[in-house]
Amino acid sequence: MSALTLGGLDMSYIIREMRKEEVSLLDDFLYEAIFIPVWYSFDEKDASIVKRKGL
């Protein structure tokens, strides 16, 4: 186990291999990590953005 202190918060973490059932979460993680400009508005989550060419 490793630890990281960020802004006074102790954030302990464990790095391990992914499980097969977790692979489907990668698109969600990528979507959440993409910078969405303030001027861009949308009514519902457009997860298809992670499938766009050139991303």
Residue frames as a rotation matrix with the C-alpha (Angstrom) as fourth column:
MET 1
0.587 0.810 0.000 0.00
0.810 -0.587 0.000 0.00
0.000 0.000 -1.000 0.00
SER 2
-0.591 -0.731 0.341 1.22
0.729 -0.665 -0.161 3.50
0.344 0.153 0.926 -0.80
ALA 3
0.291 0.670 -0.683 0.16
0.843 -0.517 -0.149 6.85
-0.453 -0.532 -0.715 0.56
LEU 4
-0.464 -0.316 0.828 -0.08
0.679 -0.727 0.103 10.32
0.569 0.609 0.552 -0.91
THR 5
-0.200 0.395 -0.897 -0.73
0.745 -0.533 -0.401 13.49
-0.636 -0.748 -0.188 1.02
LEU 6
-0.573 0.136 0.809 -2.73
0.655 -0.517 0.551 16.01
0.493 0.845 0.207 -0.98
GLY 7
-0.216 0.478 0.851 -3.87
-0.263 -0.868 0.421 19.24
0.940 -0.133 0.314 0.63
GLY 8
-0.528 -0.057 0.847 -3.53
-0.845 -0.065 -0.531 17.70
0.086 -0.996 -0.014 4.07
LEU 9
0.607 0.774 0.178 -5.59
-0.775 0.627 -0.082 14.65
-0.175 -0.088 0.981 3.11
ASP 10
-0.522 -0.718 0.459 -4.00
-0.581 0.694 0.425 11.23
-0.625 -0.045 -0.780 3.44
MET 11
0.518 0.674 -0.527 -4.95
-0.843 0.298 -0.448 9.32
-0.145 0.676 0.722 0.31
SER 12
-0.385 -0.618 0.686 -3.83
-0.472 0.770 0.429 5.70
-0.793 -0.159 -0.588 0.65
TYR 13
0.523 0.544 -0.656 -4.04
-0.840 0.198 -0.505 3.56
-0.145 0.815 0.561 -2.46
ILE 14
-0.058 -0.476 0.877 -3.19
-0.071 0.879 0.472 0.12
-0.996 -0.035 -0.085 -3.80
ILE 15
-0.019 -0.011 -1.000 -2.14
-0.988 -0.154 0.020 -0.46
-0.154 0.988 -0.008 -7.40
ARG 16
-0.303 0.007 0.953 -3.29
-0.119 0.992 -0.044 -3.83
-0.946 -0.127 -0.299 -8.73
GLU 17
-0.995 0.009 0.101 -4.21
0.100 0.242 0.965 -5.51
-0.016 0.970 -0.242 -11.98
MET 18
-0.431 0.897 -0.096 -7.69
-0.901 -0.433 0.000 -4.79
-0.042 0.086 0.995 -13.32
ARG 19
-0.530 0.415 0.740 -10.37
0.078 0.892 -0.445 -7.40
-0.845 -0.177 -0.505 -13.03
LYS 20
-0.840 0.213 0.500 -12.28
0.539 0.211 0.816 -8.40
0.069 0.954 -0.292 -16.16
GLU 21
0.122 0.990 -0.064 -15.52
0.988 -0.115 0.104 -6.96
0.096 -0.076 -0.992 -14.77
GLU 22
0.225 -0.105 -0.969 -13.83
0.447 -0.872 0.199 -3.56
-0.866 -0.478 -0.149 -14.31
VAL 23
-0.703 -0.571 0.424 -12.77
0.609 -0.177 0.773 -3.08
-0.366 0.802 0.472 -17.95
SER 24
-0.022 0.793 0.609 -16.18
0.906 -0.242 0.348 -1.64
0.423 0.559 -0.713 -18.83
LEU 25
0.638 0.238 -0.732 -15.50
0.640 -0.693 0.332 1.22
-0.428 -0.680 -0.595 -16.39
LEU 26
-0.393 -0.920 -0.005 -12.60
0.760 -0.327 0.562 2.58
-0.518 0.217 0.827 -18.48
ASP 27
-0.354 0.339 0.872 -14.91
0.699 -0.524 0.488 4.57
0.622 0.782 -0.051 -20.78
ASP 28
0.746 0.658 -0.103 -16.54
0.533 -0.498 0.684 6.18
0.399 -0.565 -0.722 -17.74
PHE 29
0.359 -0.701 -0.616 -13.14
0.669 -0.267 0.694 7.04
-0.651 -0.661 0.373 -16.24
LEU 30
-0.616 -0.599 0.512 -11.99
0.780 -0.372 0.503 8.58
-0.111 0.709 0.696 -19.53
TYR 31
0.105 0.751 0.652 -15.21
0.660 -0.543 0.519 10.59
0.744 0.375 -0.553 -19.86
GLU 32
0.862 0.248 -0.443 -14.80
0.507 -0.446 0.738 11.99
-0.015 -0.860 -0.510 -16.35
ALA 33
0.080 -0.943 -0.322 -11.13
0.699 -0.177 0.693 12.84
-0.711 -0.280 0.645 -17.03
ILE 34
-0.287 -0.159 0.945 -11.79
0.904 -0.371 0.212 14.83
0.317 0.915 0.250 -20.23
PHE 35
-0.819 -0.029 -0.573 -11.83
0.267 -0.903 -0.336 18.59
-0.508 -0.428 0.747 -19.80
ILE 36
-0.017 0.875 0.484 -15.33
0.990 -0.055 0.133 19.92
0.142 0.482 -0.865 -20.50
PRO 37
-0.831 -0.342 0.439 -15.27
0.333 -0.937 -0.100 23.69
0.446 0.063 0.893 -21.19
VAL 38
-0.739 0.544 -0.398 -17.54
0.237 -0.343 -0.909 25.90
-0.631 -0.766 0.125 -19.07
TRP 39
-0.499 0.546 -0.673 -19.34
-0.764 -0.643 0.045 27.16
-0.409 0.537 0.738 -22.20
TYR 40
-0.720 0.228 -0.655 -20.25
-0.309 0.741 0.596 23.61
0.622 0.632 -0.463 -23.27
SER 41
-0.443 0.637 0.631 -23.65
-0.795 0.047 -0.605 22.68
-0.415 -0.770 0.485 -21.96
PHE 42
-0.667 0.289 -0.687 -25.50
-0.276 0.761 0.588 19.42
0.692 0.581 -0.427 -22.24
ASP 43
0.172 0.869 0.464 -28.67
-0.883 -0.073 0.463 18.03
0.436 -0.490 0.755 -20.77
GLU 44
0.909 0.085 0.408 -27.42
-0.290 0.832 0.474 14.53
-0.300 -0.549 0.780 -20.22
LYS 45
0.068 -0.967 0.245 -24.10
-0.399 0.198 0.895 12.76
-0.914 -0.159 -0.372 -20.20
ASP 46
0.834 0.120 -0.539 -22.88
-0.552 0.191 -0.811 12.17
0.006 0.974 0.226 -23.75
ALA 47
0.394 -0.696 0.600 -20.57
-0.258 0.543 0.799 9.23
-0.882 -0.470 0.034 -23.16
SER 48
0.809 -0.069 0.583 -20.15
0.541 0.476 -0.694 8.73
-0.230 0.877 0.423 -26.92
ILE 49
0.847 -0.527 -0.073 -17.49
-0.528 -0.815 -0.239 11.46
0.067 0.240 -0.968 -26.84
VAL 50
0.168 -0.839 0.517 -14.91
-0.609 0.324 0.724 8.87
-0.775 -0.437 -0.456 -25.73
LYS 51
0.233 -0.029 0.972 -15.45
0.540 0.835 -0.105 6.96
-0.808 0.550 0.210 -28.98
ARG 52
0.942 0.172 -0.288 -14.75
-0.103 -0.671 -0.735 9.97
-0.320 0.722 -0.614 -31.25
LYS 53
0.551 -0.765 0.334 -11.84
0.795 0.359 -0.489 9.74
0.254 0.535 0.806 -33.66
GLY 54
0.029 -0.673 0.739 -8.83
0.274 -0.706 -0.653 11.81
0.961 0.222 0.164 -32.76
LEU 55
0.843 0.318 0.434 -9.50
-0.312 -0.368 0.876 11.87
0.438 -0.874 -0.211 -29.06
